[in-house]
Each structure stands twice: as structure tokens, then as C-alpha cells.
Amino acid sequence: MRILNHDDVLAALTGGSIYACGGGGFYEHGLAMGHAAITINKVKLVSLDELNDDDIVITAAAIGAPGGTTDWEMTGRDYIKAAQLLIDHYDGKIVGFVAGQNGKSSSTNGWLPAAALDLVVVDALGDIRAHPSGKFGNFGLTSDEHYETIEAASGGKRETGSHLELVIKGKPEKTSEVLRKASDLSGGFFASARNPLSVKFLKKNAVVGGYTLAIELGEAVLKAQPDGPEAVLAAILKQTGGEIVGKGKVTENTVAYSEEGTYDVGYINVETKKGHDLKAYAANEFMALERDGERVGNYPDVITIFDAKTMQPLTTSEISVGQKVIVFRIDRSKFPLSAGVFERANYPEIEAALGIDIYKYVFSK
């Protein structure tokens, strides 16, 4: 067991911001939730091996389009309320929380409800990197005919009448779609708790140790920061085994919120040298990367764009035309994958939103 502290909050979100892949929530929101958690109680991070195989764990996640283009409100009590709603409607004992992904705020998603309800944070994730739909963080359950989930959510501005609270039961493929639509109605981003699962199941299907990977990456970045951006880049490359795909100037950013699909959808075009371009396709997060029309990166690879001057990982809404950037990638072979990556049913709506193939490149190697 590890008692998380303020340094861990900063490290988790610093590393999580790289795994955010252009989305993954909001950094300041993650800081606020993480610091609040460790202020009200001890936040206990435990490994799966410290729990019994039949212990039940749930996923804490934020749902919606994280580009900052919608009128959303999600407070700490929404994370707690969503978890409490699920616990109240579940016939069994919950021992702790995992997160669906790493990200700018999602790396601390489970910390506050764990602290408030005196439960634990479990060192496992639905995905090492951020992804556009909860289906990818469902541990391969999207099309499981036998598993019925329970999901709860809370969020939205009360003063405008957009606040929603709901509990839903059903097959993950359908409940995920309902919560995304509800997120849109609440303002575009809200808190959820979902998927009661056994520790035994998570050992086989989750990214085991996913929180620790983000914290260790963040620690390496924070240690290098006093020596400047070049030292930060060197630390990231060493820690992750990633690569620089290209450096250049942003010439287009078409990413915008699509109410029809409830995603931030579009692409970032980077001119790396005259007549040559990198195009990063985003559905909330970067899902594909092309060089002069040739696919050179594809989910579940980590695809991140950094500001070239500061080495800050950028969300899609922070990328401006004319900005000098570094396009970075970690090949999927460099980190553990969850079962959700392998499910074909997770991909069609994202492919339709972007108008490109993704799944056929997932296992092309």
C-alpha cells in the first residue's frame, strides 16, 4: 500500500498529461480533485495482489468531450455522488476504484470518491492512454453478451437546469451510449462510476500498474524541468521508449465539438518541412497520425503534441495555427494493453466520426 501525497498528485497528472493524447480532461481540474482527495482523507493506492480475487472494484471516469468548448461543470461532489449512487444500487460490497484511463485529469478520477468513502484506489486502468469513448476502458466488455453493468453519473450546472444524476443498468455497449448522450445534455462533461468487476477479472483484462506508470513518468519530467525543455524531452524519451515523429509549425486545427457524435472531432496539421505534413486525427484524443497521407501512428499508440518551447503536452483546444510543436509517439509495444483495445465493437462510431479506418491498423503489425 502507498499513501498518495501532494507530490504524487502533481506527478500523476504530469505523466497523465502525456498519456492524455490531446484530451484526457483538464489539468487544473485534475489538480483540484487530487489535492482535495488527499486533504480530506488518506488516499491509499494498492496493487491488485493486495486484494482478494473476489473483491469488487468499480471504475471512476469523466465522460464527455474534454476540449473545453462546452459549458460544463463537474465538481468534487459529482465524483462522490456518482460513486455513491452506484454503491446504493449495487447488491454487493465495493472495495475501491480504478480509472478508465490516464489523462490530464483522469489520472486522479478515482482518488476523491475513494477518500470520501474510505475506500482504496487500485493500481489498474482500463487503458494506459486516454480514449474517446468509455467503451475502450470497459476491459473488453462492450460486446459481452453475459455481462450486465450498472453505471451512475452526476454533473452539470444546477443554476442553468442542466445538472443530471442517473443510474442505468444494461449491456455496456448500450449504457455507454446513454451516458455519452446524457453528458451532452448536462453540458458536455460529467462524472461517472461504472462496471463492478472482480479483482480476478481485472488481473487478466486491465492495465495492471497503470497509475504507477503515469506517476513514474511524471516524476522523471518534474526532475528534468529545472534543466529546461531539452532535458524534459530527453527524460520523456528515456522513460517511455517513445520517438519524435516530427517537428514543425501548425497550419490547421479543425477540431470542434460535434453534438451529433458528442465528440471533439477534427485534425491538427503540422508542416514539418516545406511540402511535407503530419496530420493528427482527433476524436477527443488523437487516434491516428499520418505523414503525407501514410499512416505512421494509430491507436492504441500514444500520440502527443508538445509545445516546442515549453514541452507542455497540449490538448486539442490549446493548439494554435502558427504554433511550433513536437509530434511524439510511443509504439503500443512499449506499454501494457487492456482487453478493451482488442474489441472491434469499440471502433465503428469513432471511424465514422473521423471518416477514416482505425481498427484495421490496430493489429497490422
N, C-alpha and C positions, 0 to 999 in steps of 0.2 A: 504494500500500500504506500502511496505517495500523497502527502498533503500538499495540494497546489497553493501557490502563493502569487503575489503581485508580479514577480518576475516571470512566472510561468504563464500568466495571462498575456503578457507582452510577447513572450517567445512563441506561444501557441498561435497568436494572431499574426505575428511577423512571418512565421513559416506558413501558416494557413493562407496568408495573402498571396504567396507564390503558388500554392496549390489551388487558389481561387480561380485561376484561368480566366480572368476578366470579369468574374461575377463573385459568387460566394458570399453575398451580403455586404455589409457596411462596416468598415474598420472601427469607426468611433462607436457604433452601436455594440460591436463585439467587446470593445474595451469596457464600456459602461456595464454590460451584462456580466462580464468576467469579474470585474472589480467588485460589483455588487454581491456576487456569489460568495467570494472569499471574505467579504466583510460581515455577512450575516451568519456564517457558519463555516466549519471546516469543509473544504471540498476534497473528497477522498477519491483519488484515481487508483483503480485496482485492475489487475490483469484478469483475464478470463479464468486462468488457473487458480486464482484465489477464491473463486465461487464454485458452487456445486453445479453439476451438469444440468440439473432440473430447475435451477433458479431462472426466473423470468426477468428479462430486460426489455425496455422499450426505447424507441428512437425519438429523440428530441430534434426537431427540424424547423427551419423557417421555410415557408412556401411562397413563391411569387417571383416577380421579375426584379432583380436586385440592381438595376441600372440607375436608380434614383430619379426616374422620370414619372413616377406616380405619387399620388397624395396618400401615403401610407402612414400608419402609426402602430408601432408594436412596442409595448413596454415590458418591463420585467414581470409584472403580474400576469401578462398574457402567456408567457412561457410556463409560469407556475399553474395558471388556470387550465391551460390545455392538458398538462400532465395530471392535474387533479381530476379533471373531467374523465379522462381515460381510466384512471385508477378507480374512480367511483362506479364506473360501468363495466369493470372487468372482474370476472369471477376468479380471482386468484391474487397472489401476493407479488408485487413488483419490488425488485431489489435495487434497480439502478437504471442508468441511461447510457445509451450510445448516441452518436450523432450520425446523420446520413452522409456527411462529407466533411472535409476540411474547407476552410474559406476565410474571407476577411472578417466575418463574424461567426460563421457556422462552426468554427473550431471550438467555440465556447457555448454552443447552444444548450447542452445538457447540464452545464455547471450550476445555473441558478435554480432550476427546479430540484436538482439533487441536493443543493444546500438547504433550500427552503423546506423540503420534505424529508430531510435527514436520510437520504439515500446515497448511492455511490455513482461516480462516473466510471464507466467501464472502458478500458483501453481497446476499443474496437470501433470500426466505422463501416458504413455502407459503401463507401468509396473513398479512396485516398484523396481524390481531387473533386472539385465542385462540378456539378452537372445540372442540366436544365429542368429535369423532372424527378419527382420523388421516386418514380419507378426505378431509376438507376440505383437508388440507395435502398431498394427493397430486398436486397440479399437474394435475388433470383426468384422472388415470389410472385412477380407480376402475373404470370400466366399459370400459376399453380392452381389446379382445379380443386384441391382439397383444403387449402388454407383460407380461412376467413379471418380478416383482420378487423381491428377496431381502431378508429382514428378520431382524435379530438383536436379542435383548433380554437384559437381566440385571437382577435386583433381587429384593428380599425379604429377610426376616430369616433368617440362617443358623441362629441358635440355636433358632428355632422350627420349622425344617424347611421354611419357606415360600420359601426362595431358589430361583429358577429361572434357568436360562440356556437359550436356544433359538435355533435358526436355522431359518427356514422359507422355502420358495420357492413361488411360485404367483401367481395373479392378485391384484392389490391389494385387490379387493373382499372376497376370502376371507381373505387374510393379515391384513388389518386387524382382522377379526372375531376371528381366532385370538389375536392379540396382546392384544386387549382382554380376552378371557376369561382368558388367561394372567396378565395384570396383576391381575385379580381374585383369582386363586389365590395370587399372590405377596404379597398384602396390599393391593392397590388402586392401586399407583403404581410403575412401574419404567421403566428407561432402555432406549431402543431406537435402532437405526440401520437405515436402510432406503433403498430406491429409488435405486440407482445411475443417474444421469442425466447427459447431456452438457450442457456449458455452452450449446451452441446451443439445446437444448430449453428450458433454464431462462430464457434470454433472452426466449423467446416466452410462457412459461407461469407464471413465478414473479412475486412482488412484488419487482421489482428495486430495490435500495436500501432494503429494509425494515429492516435493522439500523440504518442511519443515521437513518431517520425516528424510531425509538424513542430513539436517543441524543440527537438534537436536541431532541425533546420533553422528555426528562429534563433536559437542560441548562437549558432555559427554566424548568422547575419549580424546579430547585435554585437558580437565580439569584434567583427570586422569593421563596423560602421565608423569608429573613430579614425580609421586609416583611409577613409574615402570610398567613393563608388567603385573604383577598380578593385579594391580589396574585397568589397562586398560581392562583386561579380565572381571573383576567384573563389570565394568561400562557397557560394551557391553551386558553382560548377563542381567543386571538390566534394561537397556534401551529397549532391544528388546524382552525379554522373551525367548531368544534362549537357546540352550543347547550344551554342549560339547559331541560330538558323540564318539570321541576317541583321544588319544594322541599317537604318535609313530614316527617311522622313515620311510622315503620314500624309497621304494625298487625298484619302477619302475616309469618312466614318459615316456609314449609313444606318447604324444600329438605332432602332426606335422601338417603342413599345407597341406590340400588336395585340389589341384587345381580343381579336378573334382567336389567337392562339395563346394569349396571356403570357407571352414571352417578349423579352427584348431581342429583336431579330435584325440581322444585317451583317455587314462585314467591315473590317478595317483593312485598308490597302496601304502598304508601305513600299515606297520606292527605294530599293536598296542601292541601285546604281542606275544610271540613265538607261531607260528602256527595259529595266528588269524590276519585277514587283513580287512582293509577298502579299497574299490575301488571307486574312484570318476570319473565318466564318463563325459568327456568334449566335447562339440561341441561349440567351442569358450568359452562358460561358462559351469560350472558344472550343468548337467541336471539330474543326478541320482547318488545315493550313496548306496553301498551295503556293508554289513558286512558278511563276509564268505558266499557270494552268496545270501544273503537275502536282499531285498530292504528295506532300512531304511531311505531313503530320496529321494525325486523326485520333479522335477519342478512342481509347482511354489515355493516350499520351497526355502529359501535362503540357499545355500551350499557354505561355505567359508573355505579356508585353510589358517591358520596363521602360520608364523614362530614362533616357540615356545619360542625363546629367546627374540624376539623384539615385538611380537604381531602385526607385519605388515601383512595385508592381501596380499596374493600372487597371481599374475597372473600365468597361467599355465607355462609360459616360465621362471618364476623365481623359480620354484620348482626343486630342485636337488636331485638326489639319495643320500641317507645318511643324508639328512636334517631332523632335528627334527621338527615336526609340530603338530598343533592342528587342528582337523577337527570339524567344527562348523556348526550348522544348526538352522534355525528359521522355525518353522512349519508355513504353509500357513494360519493357523487360527489366527496368531498373527499380520497380516497386511492386508490392503485392497488389493483386486484383481481387475484387469481390465477385460473388456469383452474379450480381446484377449486370456486370459488363457483358456477360455472355448471352443475355436474354434477347432474342430477336424482337420480341413484342415491345421492347422499350424504345425502339428506334423510329418507327414509321412517322409519328407525328413530328418528330424533330427533323427528319428528312424532308417532310412536306413543307415545314415552316421555312427551311433554308433553300429548298429546291435543289438539293444535292444528295448523292449517295453517301452514307456514312458506314452502315453496317458491313458492307462488302469489303471495306478497308480494315475493319477491326481485326480480322484474323487472316489478312492477306499474306502475313509472314509465315 
